[in-house]
Amino acid sequence: MRLGPGAASERNASAGFEALGAGASLRVGDGARSAGNMDGYLALEGGELKAGAVCVAADNRHSGFRAEDAGSLLEAGPHCRADGNGERVG
């Protein structure tokens, strides 16, 4: 799957952008924003997620960018940033 420039995902119960499972592939265009989700950008169980330049992960409850499990790949483009992510109390 490909999402174009400026894609946004906000206030979701799970990840803003996620590639789950072997063979799953997600390309997110330049300037994407993931905010207020469980995780910002997430690759799991062999999934592959590539985020374009200047992407932002902000105020997500867990991580901004995360690849977990064998074979998973997360590639963030130039000037991407993660701001204010992490466990929230209350």
C-alpha positions in Angstrom: 0.0 0.0 0.0 1.2 3.6 -0.7 -0.1 6.7 0.9 0.7 10.1 -0.7 2.4 13.2 0.6 1.0 14.8 3.7 -1.0 11.7 4.9 -2.2 12.1 8.5 -3.4 9.6 11.2 -4.5 11.0 14.5 -6.1 9.7 17.7 -6.5 6.0 16.8 -6.6 3.2 19.3 -3.7 1.4 17.6 -0.8 2.6 15.4 -1.2 5.5 13.1 0.7 3.7 10.3 1.3 0.0 10.5 2.8 -2.9 8.4 1.8 -6.2 10.1 3.0 -9.6 8.9 5.5 -11.0 6.5 4.8 -9.6 3.0 3.0 -6.5 4.3 4.4 -3.3 2.9 3.4 0.3 3.6 5.0 3.3 1.9 4.0 6.7 3.5 4.8 9.8 1.5 6.8 12.9 2.5 5.4 15.1 5.3 3.2 12.5 6.9 2.0 13.0 10.5 1.1 10.4 13.1 -0.2 12.0 16.4 -2.1 10.9 19.5 -2.1 7.2 18.5 -0.9 4.1 20.4 2.3 4.1 18.2 3.2 6.4 15.4 4.9 4.2 12.8 5.0 0.5 13.4 6.4 -2.6 11.6 5.6 -6.0 13.2 5.9 -9.7 12.5 8.0 -9.2 9.3 6.2 -6.1 8.0 8.0 -3.4 6.1 7.2 0.3 6.6 9.0 3.1 4.8 8.2 6.7 5.7 9.2 9.6 3.4 11.1 12.7 4.3 10.1 15.1 7.0 7.6 12.8 8.6 6.5 13.4 12.2 5.5 11.1 15.1 4.1 13.2 18.0 2.4 12.6 21.3 1.8 8.9 20.7 1.2 6.8 23.8 4.1 4.4 23.2 6.7 4.9 20.5 7.1 7.3 17.6 8.9 4.8 15.3 9.2 1.1 16.1 10.1 -2.2 14.3 9.6 -5.3 16.3 10.0 -9.1 15.6 12.3 -10.9 13.2 12.3 -9.6 9.7 10.5 -6.3 10.4 11.9 -3.2 8.8 11.1 0.5 9.5 12.9 3.1 7.4 12.3 6.8 8.2 13.4 9.3 5.5 15.6 12.4 6.0 14.5 14.9 8.6 11.9 12.7 10.2 11.3 13.3 13.9 9.6 11.9 17.0 8.4 14.4 19.6 6.7 13.8 23.0 6.1 10.0 22.6 6.1 7.6 25.4 4.0 6.2 28.2 1.2 8.5 29.4 -0.2 8.5 32.9 -3.8 9.3 33.6 
